[in-house]
Amino acid sequence: MLVIGNNSTQKHKVPFLLVLASQKAFLLMVSWK
């Protein structure tokens, strides 16, 4: 994973990607049931 930008943008970008990925995984788990 490439990190582009300074530390301030990195700190905001990483949690956003984690939340987005967790939401997609949650939706997949719900849809599979």
For each residue, the residues with C-beta under 8 A, 3 or more apart:
1:
2:
3: 10
4: 9
5: 8 9 10 13
6: 9 10
7: 10 11
8: 5 11 12
9: 4 5 6 12 13
10: 3 5 6 7 13 14
11: 7 8 14 15
12: 8 9 15 16
13: 5 9 10 16 17
14: 10 11 17 18
15: 11 12 18 19
16: 12 13 19 20
17: 13 14 20 21
18: 14 15 21 22
19: 15 16 22 23
20: 16 17 23 24
21: 17 18 24 25
22: 18 19 25 26
23: 19 20 26 27
24: 20 21 27 28
25: 21 22 28 29
26: 22 23 29 30
27: 23 24 30 31
28: 24 25 31 32
29: 25 26 32 33
30: 26 27 33
31: 27 28
32: 28 29
33: 29 30
